[in-house]
Amino acid sequence: MRAPACVSLLFLSLLLNDDAAARHFSEEQMFAVRQRIKSMFYHAYDSYLDHAFPYDELRPLTCDGQDTWGRCVCLRHRFLPLLLFVCFVSNVFSLVHSFSLTLIDALDTLLVLGNGTEFRRVASLLQDNVDFDIDVNASVFETNIRVVGGLLSAHLLSGRAGMELEPGWPCSGPLLRMAEDAARKLLPAFQTPSGMPYGTVNLLRGVSPSETPVTCTAGVGTFILEFAALSRLTGDTTFEDTARRALKSLWTTRSDIGLVGNHIDVVSKKWVAQDAGIGAGVDSYFEYLVKGAIMLQDEELLHMFLEYDRAIQNYTRFDDWYLWVQMHKGTVTMPVFQSLEAFWPGLQSLLGNLDGAVRTFQNYYSVWRQYGGLPEFYSIPQGHTVDKREGYPLRPELIESAMYLFRATGDHTYLQLGLDALESIEKIAKTSCGYASVKDLRDHQLDNRMESFFLAETIKYLYLLFDPAHFLHGGGTEGGGSWEEGGEGGQCVLGAGGFVFNTEAHPLDPAALYCCSRHRHDRQQLRELLLHLSQPDRQSQPPAHRDTEAPPTGHSDSIVLKAGEKKSTPPPLSCPVQPFSARLAVLGQVFSDNT
């Protein structure tokens, strides 16, 4: 695998200009770029605080704010005009309360940049001011990835921020309780015959009787990271069980050729939109199968993705582009590239498929160089943007893939691509009040909106791209070292096995999940033993073993097996003895093993 990857990297370098191909970034130069990225963040962040707080998002052209939380999931995955209309008539735009969404989304970015002081201030502010028990229609998908994911990540990072921690952290804490409260508000959406959720839910009243049952695929399959994390931190298996039921239900709806469509009726399980691809409306479903397999060491999730990947490579891949095809026939329906698809090379690199990842990244970056950003839709045969899809809302996906590929290859070409992205955003999108979405990449007209993911994802991935020694990669540049203690009596080693990013770039710590579930399992065993010993008529008999060696519900053992090896009793996911950087030494792998 190494030789083809090297050939592809060389080919990529030849396609770029000579300066980009030849440049090597020194530590001093990378530090200087990180300082520029910090300046970008604080220009946007301070503008939000000065002009938009407590509204959800900043409007950078008019220097004011607006509420956006609760928008329908199909707005994020803009795909079908029909469903946009359905979202509108479902009244998902009627908001009556500000949740400071940008503040929640940007909280962990503050710590990534090393600002523990502001992290502590904002965490306290959110605890005092955010209330989810209100009458508002919210997107189930967006609330999960931004609010639940953001609060979970902040909770797991709070030890590094110098916050006062509750006894037993990370298995308890105020931010964890907030995340659990927000997630519990979403559970009524999953009360369908299929177990797949509605797209929106009222946080106070549940699902409206008039709510459409049509949901995009990503809106069904993008919960396992956050919900499993909640279950394993709190001990309430409801969340993980709910996410798994939705995943398994969606898995049964794939076509005979192994593909899924774009939008499905969650009541009847019939496909409403039968276009299959890796982009808008589907993307994070595939992402969560891979990352769920990594975070939970779950063989079933990996199997699901590999089956999908086989069909994707067979039917949608053409010359390292990925097109849209009819899910039952495999015939091309839309020969377009969507900006949301740019996450795919990074995902492929996690599985060690560097050859394909590099060549696909090369195609996507050629579009960036054409416009100085990625348009939402790009016609591959015609070589230009698609009408009414010329915008660029400062999405992070191409930068995200550059980060993963740089971690996997060490090729400084990706640093140059990151620097190009930084300078392009600065030149095109910067305003006196933050950074504005680009309305049209052809003439660089701006839109009066700064999406919260700009601070949560775009800035974060840019910074991490230029900081390979960061604690999120297993180093110790920011945050004071790679490992820390937690749990009862400091018995848990946290942060040692790397972090898994949700689709909003909120990092989750698998070691914390294992730590809390292990302690809970140990306590249960102790209770059973004490109960047995307290019964005089049974003291002479050994205690009943109720699967004492099995992990808690939903857990599975390592998905890494040697050639010809068969499964035995599931080994626990022990805290790794090497930092995360060692996990990426070969082909970008992040799966743990027992060697």
C-alpha positions in Angstrom: 0.0 0.0 0.0 2.9 2.4 0.7 4.3 2.4 -2.9 1.0 3.4 -4.7 0.5 6.1 -2.0 3.9 7.6 -2.7 3.2 7.6 -6.4 -0.1 9.5 -5.8 1.5 12.0 -3.5 4.2 12.7 -6.1 1.5 13.1 -8.7 -0.3 15.5 -6.4 2.8 17.5 -5.9 3.4 17.8 -9.7 0.0 19.2 -10.2 0.5 22.0 -7.7 2.7 24.9 -8.3 6.5 24.5 -7.7 6.6 26.5 -4.6 3.8 24.5 -2.9 5.4 21.2 -3.9 8.9 22.1 -2.7 8.1 24.0 0.5 8.9 22.5 3.8 7.5 24.1 6.9 9.9 24.6 9.8 8.7 24.5 13.4 9.0 28.3 13.5 6.9 28.7 10.4 4.2 26.4 11.7 4.1 28.3 15.0 3.7 31.5 13.0 0.8 30.1 11.1 -0.8 28.9 14.3 -0.6 32.5 15.6 -2.4 33.7 12.5 -5.1 31.1 13.0 -5.6 32.2 16.6 -6.0 35.8 15.4 -8.6 34.6 12.9 -10.5 32.8 15.7 -10.5 35.8 18.1 -11.5 38.2 15.4 -14.6 36.1 14.8 -15.2 35.1 18.4 -14.8 38.6 19.8 -17.1 39.9 17.0 -19.7 37.4 18.1 -19.5 38.4 21.7 -19.5 42.1 21.0 -22.3 42.2 18.4 -24.3 38.9 18.5 -24.3 37.3 21.9 -26.7 35.9 23.2 -28.1 35.1 19.8 -27.1 31.9 18.1 -25.0 33.3 15.3 -23.3 36.5 14.1 -24.4 38.4 11.1 -21.0 39.8 10.0 -22.2 42.3 7.4 -24.6 44.1 9.7 -22.7 43.5 12.9 -25.7 42.0 14.8 -27.0 38.5 15.7 -29.7 36.1 14.7 -31.2 32.9 16.1 -30.8 29.8 13.9 -30.9 26.8 16.2 -33.8 24.5 15.3 -33.4 24.8 11.6 -34.4 21.7 9.7 -31.8 19.1 9.0 -32.4 19.3 5.3 -31.2 22.9 5.4 -27.7 21.6 6.4 -27.9 19.0 3.7 -29.6 21.3 1.1 -30.8 18.8 -1.5 -34.4 18.7 -2.3 -36.6 21.8 -2.8 -39.6 19.7 -1.9 -38.2 18.9 1.5 -37.2 22.5 2.1 -40.8 23.3 1.7 -41.8 20.6 4.1 -39.3 22.0 6.6 -40.9 25.4 6.2 -44.5 24.3 6.7 -43.3 22.3 9.7 -42.6 25.6 11.4 -39.0 24.8 12.2 -38.0 28.4 11.9 -40.1 29.6 14.8 -37.7 30.2 17.6 -38.5 31.9 20.9 -35.3 31.7 22.8 -31.6 32.3 22.2 -29.2 29.5 23.0 -25.9 31.1 22.1 -25.2 28.2 19.7 -21.9 29.7 18.5 -20.8 29.8 22.1 -21.6 26.1 22.7 -20.0 25.2 19.4 -16.8 27.2 20.0 -16.3 26.2 23.6 -13.9 23.3 23.0 -12.0 25.3 20.3 -11.1 27.7 23.1 -9.2 24.9 24.9 -7.7 23.6 21.7 -6.2 27.0 21.3 -4.9 26.9 24.9 -7.3 29.4 26.4 -8.4 27.7 29.6 -9.5 31.0 31.3 -12.1 31.8 28.7 -13.2 28.1 28.5 -14.0 28.2 32.2 -15.8 31.5 32.0 -18.0 30.3 29.1 -18.7 26.9 30.6 -19.9 28.6 33.8 -22.0 31.1 31.7 -23.7 28.3 29.8 -24.5 26.4 33.0 -26.2 29.4 34.4 -28.1 30.5 31.3 -29.0 27.7 29.0 -32.3 25.9 29.6 -33.6 23.2 27.2 -37.0 22.9 28.8 -38.7 25.4 26.4 -41.2 25.4 23.6 -39.0 25.4 20.5 -38.8 23.2 17.4 -35.3 21.9 17.0 -33.5 19.9 14.4 -32.7 16.5 16.0 -29.6 16.1 13.9 -28.2 19.6 14.5 -29.0 19.6 18.2 -27.2 16.3 18.6 -24.0 17.1 16.7 -23.6 20.8 17.9 -25.2 21.0 21.3 -25.0 17.4 22.7 -21.6 16.9 21.0 -20.3 20.3 22.0 -21.3 19.9 25.7 -19.9 16.3 25.8 -16.6 17.4 24.4 -16.3 20.4 26.8 -17.1 18.0 29.7 -14.4 15.6 28.7 -11.9 18.4 28.2 -12.8 20.3 31.4 -10.0 18.6 33.4 -7.4 20.1 31.1 -9.0 23.6 31.4 -8.4 23.7 35.2 -12.1 23.6 36.1 -13.1 22.4 39.5 -14.2 18.8 39.0 -16.8 16.8 40.7 -15.6 13.6 42.5 -15.7 10.8 40.0 -15.2 13.0 36.9 -15.4 12.2 34.0 -18.4 10.0 35.0 -20.2 13.0 36.3 -20.2 16.8 36.0 -22.5 19.7 35.2 -21.7 19.8 31.5 -22.4 16.1 31.2 -25.8 16.6 32.8 -26.5 19.4 30.4 -25.6 17.1 27.5 -27.8 14.4 28.9 -30.7 16.8 29.3 -30.4 18.0 25.7 -30.2 14.5 24.4 -33.2 13.4 26.4 -35.2 16.1 24.7 -34.5 14.3 21.4 -35.6 10.8 22.4 -39.3 11.4 21.5 -38.2 11.8 17.9 -37.1 8.1 17.8 -40.5 6.8 18.9 -41.4 5.5 15.4 -42.3 2.0 14.2 -38.8 1.8 12.6 -36.9 3.4 15.4 -35.5 5.9 12.9 -36.1 9.5 14.1 -38.2 12.4 12.8 -36.2 15.3 11.6 -37.5 17.9 14.2 -38.8 17.7 17.7 -40.3 20.2 20.0 -38.1 20.3 23.1 -41.1 20.8 25.4 -44.0 19.0 23.7 -42.3 16.3 21.7 -43.0 15.5 18.0 -45.8 17.5 16.4 -48.7 15.5 15.0 -48.1 17.3 11.7 -44.4 16.6 11.6 -43.2 15.1 8.3 -41.9 11.5 8.5 -39.3 12.2 5.8 -35.8 12.5 7.1 -32.5 12.5 5.3 -30.2 9.5 5.8 -27.6 11.4 7.8 -30.5 12.5 10.1 -31.0 8.8 10.9 -27.5 7.5 11.2 -25.6 10.3 13.0 -26.1 9.6 16.7 -24.0 6.7 17.7 -21.0 8.7 18.8 -22.8 11.2 21.1 -25.5 8.7 22.3 -23.0 5.9 23.1 -20.7 8.4 24.8 -23.7 9.5 27.0 -24.6 5.9 27.8 -21.2 4.9 28.8 -20.4 8.0 30.8 -23.8 8.0 32.7 -24.7 4.3 32.8 -28.1 4.9 31.1 -28.1 2.5 28.1 -31.2 4.2 26.7 -29.2 6.5 24.4 -26.9 4.0 22.9 -29.7 1.4 22.5 -31.8 4.1 20.7 -28.9 5.0 18.3 -28.2 1.4 17.5 -31.8 0.6 16.8 -31.9 3.4 14.3 -28.7 2.2 12.7 -29.8 -1.4 12.4 -33.2 -0.3 11.0 -31.5 1.9 8.3 -29.2 -1.0 7.5 -32.1 -3.2 6.5 -33.4 -0.7 3.9 -30.3 -0.8 1.6 -30.9 -1.8 -1.9 -30.0 -5.1 -3.6 -26.8 -3.5 -4.8 -25.9 -2.3 -1.3 -26.7 1.4 -1.5 -28.9 3.8 0.5 -30.8 6.8 -0.8 -30.9 10.3 0.3 -34.2 10.7 2.2 -36.4 8.1 3.8 -39.9 7.9 5.4 -39.1 6.8 8.9 -42.6 5.4 9.4 -43.0 3.3 6.3 -39.2 2.8 5.7 -39.8 3.7 2.0 -37.2 5.7 0.2 -38.5 9.1 -0.9 -35.2 10.3 -2.6 -33.3 7.4 -4.2 -30.1 9.2 -5.1 -27.1 7.4 -3.6 -23.8 9.1 -2.9 -21.4 10.2 -0.2 -22.4 13.9 0.0 -25.3 16.0 1.3 -27.9 14.1 3.2 -25.8 11.0 3.6 -22.3 12.0 4.5 -22.1 11.8 8.3 -23.9 8.4 8.3 -20.8 6.8 6.7 -18.6 8.9 8.9 -20.2 7.7 12.1 -20.0 4.0 11.1 -16.2 4.3 10.8 -15.7 6.6 13.8 -18.2 4.6 15.9 -16.2 1.5 15.1 -13.0 3.2 16.3 -14.4 4.8 19.4 -16.4 1.8 20.6 -14.1 -0.9 19.1 -17.2 -2.2 17.4 -16.9 -4.8 14.7 -20.5 -4.7 13.6 -20.3 -1.0 12.7 -17.0 -1.5 10.8 -18.7 -4.4 8.9 -21.6 -2.1 7.9 -19.3 0.5 6.5 -17.1 -1.9 4.6 -20.1 -3.4 2.9 -21.3 0.1 1.9 -17.8 1.1 0.8 -17.7 -1.9 -1.5 -20.9 -0.7 -3.2 -19.8 2.9 -3.2 -16.5 2.0 -5.0 -18.3 -0.2 -7.5 -21.2 2.1 -8.4 -20.4 5.7 -7.6 -16.6 6.1 -8.1 -15.5 7.4 -11.5 -11.8 8.5 -12.0 -11.5 9.2 -8.2 -14.6 11.4 -8.2 -17.8 10.2 -6.5 -21.0 10.8 -8.4 -24.7 10.4 -7.5 -26.4 7.2 -8.8 -29.8 5.6 -8.6 -29.7 3.4 -5.5 -31.3 0.4 -7.1 -29.8 0.5 -10.6 -26.5 2.2 -10.1 -27.1 4.6 -13.0 -25.7 8.1 -12.8 -28.3 10.7 -11.8 -26.1 13.7 -10.9 -22.4 14.0 -12.0 -21.6 16.6 -9.4 -19.2 17.1 -6.6 -20.6 18.6 -3.4 -18.4 20.4 -0.9 -19.6 18.2 1.9 -18.0 15.2 0.2 -14.6 16.6 0.9 -14.6 14.7 4.3 -14.2 11.4 2.4 -10.4 11.4 1.8 -9.9 11.9 5.6 -12.3 9.1 6.4 -10.5 6.8 3.9 -7.2 7.6 5.5 -8.5 6.4 8.9 -8.9 3.0 7.3 -5.5 3.1 5.7 -6.7 3.6 2.1 -4.1 6.3 1.4 -3.8 5.7 -2.3 -7.5 6.4 -3.1 -7.7 9.2 -0.4 -4.8 11.1 -1.9 -6.1 10.9 -5.4 -9.6 12.0 -4.5 -8.2 14.8 -2.3 -6.3 16.0 -5.4 -9.5 16.3 -7.4 -11.2 18.2 -4.7 -8.4 20.6 -4.1 -8.3 21.3 -7.9 -11.8 22.8 -7.4 -10.6 24.9 -4.5 -7.8 26.3 -6.5 -10.2 27.2 -9.3 -12.4 29.4 -7.0 -10.5 30.0 -3.8 -13.1 27.8 -2.0 -15.4 24.9 -2.5 -18.8 25.7 -4.1 -21.7 23.7 -2.7 -22.2 22.0 -6.0 -19.7 21.6 -8.9 -20.5 20.0 -12.2 -17.7 17.5 -13.0 -18.3 17.1 -16.8 -18.7 20.9 -17.3 -16.0 22.0 -14.9 -17.9 24.8 -13.2 -20.4 25.5 -10.4 -24.0 24.5 -10.5 -26.6 27.2 -10.8 -27.8 28.5 -7.4 -25.2 26.3 -5.6 -22.2 28.7 -6.1 -21.9 29.5 -2.4 -19.1 28.7 0.1 -20.2 29.0 3.7 -16.6 28.5 4.9 -17.0 24.7 5.3 -14.3 22.7 7.0 -14.3 19.4 5.2 -11.4 19.8 2.8 -9.2 21.2 5.7 -10.4 18.3 7.8 -9.1 15.8 5.2 -5.8 17.7 4.9 -5.3 17.3 8.6 -5.9 13.5 8.5 -3.7 13.1 5.4 -0.9 15.1 6.9 -1.1 13.0 10.1 -1.0 9.8 8.0 1.7 10.8 5.5 3.8 13.7 7.0 3.8 15.3 3.6 4.1 19.1 3.9 2.1 19.6 0.8 -1.0 19.4 3.0 0.4 22.2 5.1 0.7 24.4 2.0 -2.9 23.6 1.2 -3.9 24.7 4.7 -2.0 27.9 4.3 -3.7 28.5 1.0 -7.1 28.0 2.6 -6.2 30.4 5.5 -5.1 33.1 3.1 -8.1 32.6 0.8 -10.6 32.9 3.7 -8.8 36.0 5.0 -8.9 37.6 1.6 -12.4 36.7 0.5 -14.5 36.4 3.7 -13.0 38.7 6.3 -15.2 41.7 7.4 -14.9 44.2 10.2 -17.2 41.9 12.2 -16.0 38.4 11.7 -16.0 36.2 8.6 -18.9 36.0 6.2 -20.2 33.1 4.1 -19.4 33.5 0.5 -22.7 33.9 -1.5 -21.1 33.3 -4.9 -17.5 32.1 -5.4 -17.5 33.4 -9.0 -17.5 37.1 -7.9 -16.9 36.6 -4.1 -20.2 38.2 -3.1 -20.7 37.8 0.6 -23.7 36.5 2.6 -24.7 38.0 6.0 -24.0 34.9 8.0 -21.2 33.3 9.9 -22.1 29.7 10.6 -21.2 28.4 14.1 -19.2 25.6 12.5 -16.7 28.1 11.3 -15.4 28.4 14.9 -16.2 24.8 15.8 -14.7 23.1 12.8 -12.9 25.2 10.2 -10.7 27.1 12.6 -10.1 24.0 14.8 -9.0 21.8 11.9 -6.8 24.5 10.5 -5.1 24.9 13.9 -4.6 21.1 14.4 -3.3 20.7 10.9 -0.4 23.0 11.9 0.1 21.6 15.3 1.0 17.9 15.0 2.2 17.8 18.6 -1.1 18.9 20.0 -2.6 16.9 22.8 -5.5 15.9 20.6 -2.9 14.1 18.4 -1.2 12.6 21.4 1.3 15.4 22.0 1.5 18.1 24.7 1.9 21.5 23.0 -1.5 22.9 24.2 -3.3 21.6 27.3 -0.4 20.5 29.4 0.5 17.0 28.3 -1.1 14.1 26.6 -2.4 12.1 29.6 -4.3 12.9 32.8 -6.0 11.0 35.6 -9.7 10.8 36.3 -12.4 8.6 37.7 -12.7 7.3 41.3 -9.4 7.6 43.1 -7.7 8.7 39.9 -7.7 5.2 38.6 -8.4 6.1 35.0 -5.8 7.3 32.5 -7.5 9.7 30.1 -6.5 11.0 26.7 -4.0 8.3 26.1 -5.8 6.5 23.2 -6.4 9.5 21.0 -9.7 11.4 20.4 -12.5 10.8 18.0 -14.1 13.9 16.4 -17.8 14.0 15.8 -19.1 15.5 12.6 -19.0 18.9 14.2 -15.3 18.5 15.1 -16.1 18.0 18.8 -13.4 15.6 20.2 -14.5 12.6 22.4 -12.2 10.5 24.5 -12.7 6.7 24.2 -10.6 6.1 27.3 -13.1 8.1 29.4 -16.0 6.0 28.1 -14.3 2.8 29.0 -13.2 4.2 32.4 -16.7 5.0 33.5 -18.3 1.8 32.2 -15.6 -0.3 33.7 -16.0 1.3 37.1 -19.7 0.9 36.9 -19.3 -2.8 35.9 -16.9 -3.4 38.8 -19.3 -1.8 41.3 -22.1 -4.0 40.0 -19.9 -7.1 40.5 -19.0 -6.0 44.0 -22.7 -5.4 44.9 -23.6 -8.8 43.7 -20.8 -10.4 45.7 -21.8 -8.5 48.9 -25.4 -9.5 48.3 -24.4 -13.1 48.0 -22.3 -13.0 51.2 -25.1 -11.4 53.1 -27.3 -14.4 52.5 -26.4 -17.1 55.1 -28.0 -20.0 53.3 -25.8 -19.4 50.2 -22.4 -18.5 51.7 -21.1 -22.0 51.0 -21.9 -21.7 47.3 -20.0 -19.7 44.8 -21.7 -16.5 43.5 -23.7 -16.8 40.3 -21.7 -15.5 37.4 -24.0 -13.3 35.4 -21.7 -12.7 32.4 -19.2 -11.1 34.8 -16.5 -11.1 32.1 -18.7 -9.5 29.5 -18.6 -5.8 29.0 -21.7 -3.6 29.6 -24.5 -3.7 27.0 -23.5 -2.5 23.6 -19.7 -3.0 24.2 -17.7 -5.1 21.9 -14.0 -6.1 21.8 -11.2 -5.0 19.6 -12.0 -5.1 15.9 -8.3 -5.8 15.1 -7.5 -9.5 14.6 -4.4 -11.2 13.3 -4.7 -13.2 10.1 -6.5 -16.4 10.7 -7.3 -15.5 14.3 -10.8 -16.2 15.7 -12.7 -14.4 18.3 -12.3 -15.6 21.9 -13.6 -13.9 25.0 -13.8 -10.2 24.5 -10.7 -8.4 26.0 -11.4 -5.1 27.7 -10.3 -1.9 25.9 -7.4 -1.3 28.2 -5.9 2.2 28.4 -3.2 2.2 25.7 0.4 2.4 26.8 1.5 4.6 23.9 0.4 8.0 22.8 -2.0 8.6 19.9 0.8 9.7 17.6 2.1 6.1 17.5 -1.3 5.0 16.4 -0.9 7.0 13.2 2.6 5.6 12.4 1.3 3.2 9.7 -1.2 4.2 7.1 -3.2 6.5 9.4 -4.6 3.6 11.4 -6.3 4.5 14.7 -7.7 1.1 15.7 -6.2 -0.2 18.9 -4.7 -3.7 19.3 -3.4 -5.8 22.1 0.3 -5.9 21.2 
